Amino acid sequence: MQTKYLLVALAAVLIMGCASGAGNEPAPLTVAQAAPTFTQEEKDQMTTEEKVAIYNSQEEEKNQIICRRTQITGSHRKRTVCRTIAQIAEEQENARRTLQDIQIGGAAAPAGGGL
């Protein structure tokens, strides 16, 4: 009986010794993980948020999608608008440039005495 405990303890020590050895760093993964596959029925049952989350987990940051519910002008209804992070950044940069042009007088001021 004591022999079994001694063998188990010895095996545990050996395993721990091998795992903590210097220079035993795991090799980097070189095989890309395959994208999960779903049946059409599973896709039909997924919400937009679930689909976006799966897509975003497989894409680099600039291609990830962000969806927002926005109010449609002149309506009480809201709709979901989805854009990539790159598209959002480009729109923000264009808006910043336009505002800057208006402030320094580089672009015509809006009609009606706006700003």
N, C-alpha and C positions, 0 to 999 in steps of 0.2 A: 504494500500500500504506500509506504513512504517512498519507494522507488518511483512510483508513478508521479508523485508530487515533485520529486527531485528532477525527473525528466521534463515535466511541464515547465518548471522554473528555469531549467537550463535552456530549453527551447525559447522561452520568452526572453531571456538574457541575450541569446544569440540573435534573435530577430531584432531586438532593440539596438544591439550593437551594430548590426548591418545597416539599419535605417538611419542611425545617427553618425555614420562614418563621414569624415571630411571628403569632399570632392565627389560625393554621390548625389550631385544635383540632377534633377530630372531633365531629360533632353527636351528641348522645345518641340511643341507639336508642329509638324509640317503638313499634316493632312487636314485640309479644310473640311469642316463638318458640312454634311449635306443638308440642304434646306428640308424642313419637315414637309411631308406630303399629306394632303388632306383630300378626302373624297368630296365630290360636289355637294353631297348632302351635308357634310360637316361644314363646308364653306358657307352654305346657305344658312346654317344655324348660327354662325358666328356674328357677333356684333361688329360694327365698324371699328370700335375701339380695339377689339381682339385682333382683327385683321391688321390694323395699323401697328399694333404692338409686335406682331409676328414679323411684319415687314421691317420695322425699325431695328429689330434684333439682328437682322441679316445685312443691314446697310451701314455704310460709314456715316458719320455724323451729318455732313452737309446734305446728304440725300435722305435723311430721315424726315418723316412726315409729322406735322402737327396739325390737328383738326380743332377748330373752334366753332361754337354756335354763335352766329351773328344775326342781328336784327336786319331784316330787309327794309331799305328805305321806303317809306310810304305804305308799310304793311305791319300787321301785328304778328306776322309769322316769323319764325327764325329758321335759318337753314345752316347746315354744316358746311364749312369751307375748309378744305384740306390743302396745305401747301408745304413744300419742302423748306427746310431751314435755309437753304441757299436762296430760294425765292423770297422768303421773308426778309432776309438780310439785304437783298437787292432792292426790294420795295422800300425798305427803311432808308437805304442810302439815296435812292432817287428822291424820296420825300425830303430828306435833309438837304440835298443839293438845291431842290426847288425852293425851299424855304430860305436858304442862304442867298440864292439869286434874287429873290424878292426883297430880302432885307438890304442887300447892297445896291439894289436898283438895276441889276443886270437883266431882269425880266420885267415885262410889263405888269403893272399892278392889276389885280382883278377889277373888272368893270363894276361900276356901282359904288365906287369909293370905299371898297372893302377895308383892307388893312390901313 
